Amino acid sequence: MEQDLRSKIKYKVALRKTEEGFSVSCPGLPGCWSQGRTEQEALENIADAITNYIAVSAELAATEDVE
């Protein structure tokens, strides 16, 4: 069920052209950024980064609840 919820939440991203390709960040999730050689690759990579960011945040919140 968690995966279903994550796939429905949308986050704005900031995509920038760089000398190496594209840099992309998610302003709503501090420190969540990625890159790619193409725009499409960068967007796919930030989608993975957002999913991982949310998963780690949930794990950290769960460990804080235990303490």
C-alpha positions, 0 to 999 in steps of 0.5 A: 500500500505504501508504494501505491501512495507514493506513486500518487504523490507528485513533487515539483522538480527543478531541471537545469541544463549543465555542461555534463547534461542535466541536474535536477532537484526536488525543492520540497525534499531538501537535499534530494537531487540527481542528474542525467546525461539526458533530460529523460534520464535525469527525470527518471533518476529524480523519480528514483531519488524521491522514492528512496528519500521517502522510504528512508524518511519513513524508516527514520521516523519509525525508529524514532517512534521506537525510542 
